[in-house]
Amino acid sequence: PYYKENTLFKTKNNRLHIFQRKDSKTNNWYGRTFIEGKQTQTSSSTSDKNKAIIILEQWFDRLHFKKSEGIQVHAKTFIQCAKEFIEFIKSDMSRAPNSRTSIATRFNTILKYKPFHKVRIDKVNFDILKDFLLWRNQQAQLKSKTLSGKTLYGNLITISSLINWCVEKKYRKEKLIGLTTKLLEKKLRQQRTQRTHFTKKEWQYLLSVSRDRIKKARGKRVSFDRRLLHEYMIFMVGTGLRVNEASN
């Protein structure tokens, strides 16, 4: 049994079990009940039996009040909420299609952080998210990469959107205000990642120079290499691939 011998007794029409845990190092009293298809348990944080009864019966009453009011009884994990949020995003017509796709793509990376699979959404705080950012940087370093401030900022904004949605759904009580300013230094928040690029006119000029180089090539080998480079440029611009993606 889960309780110490001769400590278990029942109240609330036998629906609330009050006991001292068999594996516990303290003599605190615990309460256990079954609601919304799941078993849930809590500690009274006291070894005084009479006080414990009052505390645990109030806890029992609050659970059933939440159920009657349609309030979430069982705390959901981060990953459970994230999956539900992603499904919501897919049908959220107030967001642009590319925005919906971007959020789903970011979550593919965010949910690889294993602690998010276990932590309750109402327990997510700044410390947990700080550890997440450390993990993101460590994963990038393993691949000999450096994450840009824009990438980390995007991750935090996505998590912030999830947290705010969970507050609206009453999965947690409070938002995490100032998420990016508290976890990212100003330099990273304002980091620009836009790359220099050709205008359409410059691109057309580059192509014309490339064609001219092919015509002026000496020998079939040089001509072939220059034509290959020419087609490679067109392929890159046409597909939008990054250099390493195209090389792979």
Summary of the structure (lengths in Angstrom):
residues: 248
radius of gyration: 28.9
end to end distance: 58.4
largest distance: 98.4
contacts: 614
relative contact order: 0.06
helix: 57%
strand: 10%
